[in-house]
Amino acid sequence: MYIEAELDCAVCRLRAFHRDDAPLLARHANNPKIAIYLRDRFPHPYSTADALRFFDYAADTREECVACIEVHGEAAGVIGILFRSDIERCSAELGYWLGEDFWGRGIITAAIGCFSDWAMPRFALTRVYAEVMAENPASGRVLEKCGFERVGLLRKAAIKAGVYHDYVLYDLVR
């Protein structure tokens, strides 16, 4: 599902995606520096058709809630939560990426803070967590700025391109 609100995060805005966002989103997403730290379901190379498929999925799914990160009217990235189920229904996994052109400006920090503050009460969550590849410490620092705490190391928890990676686990508990 798409976020049903528009959230003003000062340096960016979070909103639902529009079909005309696809070319810009694809341009930002088609970057190996982004794809290397994301799950295999995130294609690389990334095309406009991939963006449109993602939009269709996001509009129809009930397994997660996603938002466009808009900067100066431009679709610049994605943020979302993947809901857990059964006895873990009070938890959700946070995921995000931002186009390289926008790095180092506090945009993803603002987006994570704003989105977490909105999503936790909206979906009755007590915990939001993120798994960050150990080779991506900048992402961990961003989470810490947003109040997330490092809670552990998940050794060899992921395999990407035939290489095992450790995850650093962060969570925010309310």
N, C-alpha and C positions, 0 to 999 in steps of 0.2 A: 504494500500500500504506500501511497504517497503521503507525506506530511499534509495534514488538512489545514494547517495554519501557515501564515507567512511570519517568519521571525526576523526581527531586525537585530543584528548582532553588532551594530556600529560599523565595523569594517567590512561586513558582508551581510547578505540576506539569505535565509533558508526558505525554500519554497518548493512546490511541486515542479517537475520537469514539464516542458512544452516540446512538441515535436520539432520546432525550429531550433531548439538547443542542440540537436544532434551533431551538426557539423563542428561547432565550437567544442563541445564536450569531447568528441572524437579527436580533435586536434590536440587537446591537452592530455587525453588519456593515452595517446599513441607515443608513449615515452618509456623506454626500458628502465629508466630510473624510478618510475612509478610501478611498473608491472613486476619488477623483481621482488618487491615486498608484499605483493598481494596474492591471493589464492589463485589457483589455476583457472577458476571460472571467469577470471578477468582476462580477456584475450589480449594477446600481443602478437602481431600488430593489432591495433584497435581502429576500426573503421566506423563510418557513419552508420552503416547497417548494424554494427555491434551496439552502438548507442541506441538505435531504434528498438532492437531486440530487448535491451535492458529496460527501456521505458515501458514496453509492453509487459514484461515480467513484473516490474515494480508496480504497475497499475493494477495487476490482477492478484498478486500474492497477498496472503495474510500472514506469512511467515516472517516478514520483516517490514520495517517502515523506513523509507528512504527520502532524502531531500537533496535538492540541487543547492550547491553552494554558489551563490551568485555574487560576483564582484563587479561593481560599476556596470551593471546590466548584462554581464557576460557569465554564462555557465562555465564555472571554473573548476568544479569538482563535485564530489558526492560525499554524503555522510548518511549513515543509517545504523539501525539496530536490528539484529537477528534475534527473534524471540526464542527463548527456551520453552520447554513444555513440561507437563507432568509436575513432579515435585520441584522442578527448577523454574516454574512459570513466573517466579518473582525476579528472575534474572534475564538479562539480554546482553548479547555481544555487540560491542560498538565496532564499526568499521568506517574508514574514511580514506580519501585521497584528495589531493589538491594539485592542480597544474603547476609545473615548475616555475612558470612565470610569476607566480604569486607566493612563492616560498619566502620566508624570512620577514614577513610583514605582520605577523600575529593573527592572520586570517583563520588558520585552522584552529588555533587556540580559542579564538572567539566562537567559532562554529561549534567546537566540541562542548564548551561551557554552556552555550545557549541551548544547544540541542539536548544535552543531558538534563539540564534544568527543566526543559519542556517535557521530555519523554518520560522521565521517572514518575511524576504524578499522573500524567496522561494515561500511562499503561500500568499503573500500580506496581512499579518496579521498586525493589529495595536495593538492587545491585545491578550495576552496569560494569562490564569488564571488557578488556581488550587484550589481545595476544599480539605482541610486537616481536618481530624477528630480532634476535640479539644483535644482528649486524646493522640495525636501524635505531641507534640510540636517540637520534633527534626526535623520533616519534614518541619515545618514552618520556623525554623531557617535556614535550607538549602535554602529554597526559598528566604529568606531575603538576604542571602549571594550572591545570584544571581541577586539581584536588584528588586525582587518582593516586593510589598508593601501589608501589611495587610489592607484590605479595608472593612472588616465587619465580622459579626458573623451570620451564618444562623442557627437559633435555631431549633432543632429537625428536621433537614433537611434530615436525613438518618435513616434507621432502619436496623440493622444488628443483626442477631440471636435473634430477638424479642426485642432488646433494641434500643431506640432512641438515636441518636448522633447529637451533634452540629457540624457544619462545620465551620472552619475559612476560609474565602475567601481571596486569595492573587491574585494579578495580576501584570503583567508587560506590560506597555503601551509604545509604540514607536510612 
